[in-house]
Amino acid sequence: MPRGSHVLSVGELSRLALPVGDDGIVVGVDSRSRPAVLGIHHPVPYDMVLIGGVWTAQVLALRAVATGVRVAVETGRAHVWARLAQAANGGLEHMTLHEVGRVPPLGATLGSPVLVVRDCGVRPPRGRVASAPWQPVLTLLPYLGPAAARLMERAALVGVQRVSPEEGSRIGKVMALPPVQAEALSTFAEDATLWCTRTARRLVRMVPTDSEIGLLGNPSRLDAHN
């Protein structure tokens, strides 16, 4: 994939909601090692989908906590998130874990924003707690399933890590990716994510800190545990 295809104008970046140097979560660095910062909290509902590995979702959740955001994780595999939640909390409840379908009202406000991470497998059920003002929802899909197209179509932002060529073709059609970019999705490195809307896209590389590596290990697209 030519790197030049990922150089966007300021106007295109604003539509993608990936402002550089603004408040938000650092989702990686671009080909020039500039930070890509995702502003996810808005006064309107904001849905995101990440087709990728739990490692990336956990780094994003940890970085959200570091910005003062409360994180609620809805998951059927609490053991995968338990160590991260313990490290993130430091005696407080910055990150809470909830069984699938059991996320309580979270009371998100401008002064107390919340990120809901749904790690509910390839067939996530409809959640009790939906996106709301100051409460975005990030749905993690390990690979494409029956619900993927619907979730991508309704999402304000979609992140894609390495997928199979067939999955890349399907994603390309839903997200209106140029053919060369859809084909390249199957060649991504472990740390690469394409964040995209139907009108703009940006390829970034997640560079973990030493503490993140110590807690979560090196970047991995495939889950080492389930």
Buried (B, 14 or more C-beta within 10 A) or exposed (E): BEEEEBEBEEEBBEEBBBBEEEEBBBBBBBEEEEEBBBBBBBEEBBBBBBBBBBBBBBBBBBBBBEBEBBBBBBBEBEEBBEEBBEBBBEEEEBBBBBEBEEBEEBEBEEEEBBBBBBBBBEEBEEBEBEBBBBBBBBBBBBEBEEBBBEBBEEBBBBBBBBBEEEBBBBBBEBBEBEEEBBBBBBEBEBBBBBBBBEEBBBBBBBBBEEEBEEBBEEBBBEBEEE
